[in-house]
Amino acid sequence: MSETRALRNTLEATQAELRRSKLHLDKLRSHHERERASLQQALETARQEVAELHRRHEELLEARAQRQAEAALEQAVSVVIGPPATSPTALVALVRRPEPLEQALPVLSRLTGLPPADLRLRLAMILPCVLVRVPMAEADALLKALHAEGFLAVSSEVPSRLAEGLMLVRRFTLTDEGLQLEGLRGQRQHMAYDRLRLLVRGRRLTTSVEKRLEWSLPDPRPLAGRRGFAVQELTQHEFKKEEHNPFLWAYFEGLRVTFRQGTQFQGLGDRRGSTLYESLQNLTGALRQRATQAVVDERLMGMPRFSLPLVEQERSQELFADLLFQAVKQQVWP
């Protein structure tokens, strides 16, 4: 009897344990079902958000393409139709600073219409120092008035943005008679050394901005209520890049050319440098040997951010060189 009772007790205990295990297993299954449903919902939400981000990405790309197309169309229209007609203007500059300055300021103020404080600032700039920008019809009269008062002054027309600037040289050859030039468009010129008047060496600071679309997390911590899922965002980043580009401008009688990035320097032969800077330096030396009358100005080498008053900064170096060329032609510089 005692053995049978013991077996019955063991059986009852085992059955109770099985019932408890089954109950616990049912609870676990129910919990897992709830967790699975929640995770499936979160996954579906994440898929919808990714699809939305892809849609936004496509819209951004389409919008950017449309803006580029509109900008190209506006540029094409502006080239065909041209800008609104404006009267040409000229810069008037002094080649020498007047001495004594205090006595010259009232005379310059009367001729230019500028207050003495502004004249002080402009006379302190690099020579030739720009005084005013006036219509072309008034430039000659102002120059005559300045010359009559004893000031060494020159003027240079401010060309339109659509006007052809310096010819970019692709290839060149140094001959005994002159300089053989070939431009980017295939145009060819032969310039005698005795027609070379001015060589301007300098550096130009160019800034470019690149825009990129990148995926990024707004917060390194998981977002609340997302079961540890962090949603990526498509953001636009701007990268600013600055470069110092050396150049050499050669001013002949009737032609202005530039040697810079894109010029091939095989014409220097053994004097061709390993860098653009060295090649331009050797070319300057070679031209000085062949054209001893040419004036060399290298002040723009130390002023890549050079700016002139009354003109856009990106055109300041070229307009400054134009003024210098006028001074050299009139034999008042250096």
Secondary structure, 3 states (H helix, E strand, C coil): CHHHHHHHHHHHHHHHHHHHHHHHHHHHHHHHHHHHHHHHHHHHHHHHHHHHHHHHHHHHHHHHHHHHHHHHHHHHHHHHHCCCCCCCEEEEEECCCCCCHHHHHHHHHHHHCCCHHHHHHHHCCCCCEEEEEEEHHHHHHHHHHHHHCCCCEEEEEECCCCCCCCEEEEEEEECCCEEEEEECCCCEEEEEHHHEEEEEEEEEEEEEEEEEEEEECCCCCCCCCCCCCCCCEEEEEEEEEEEEEEEEEEEECCEEEEECCCCCCHHHHHHCCCCHHHHHHHHHHHHHHHCCCCEEEEEECCCCCCCCCCCCHHHHHHHHHHHHHHHHHCCCCC
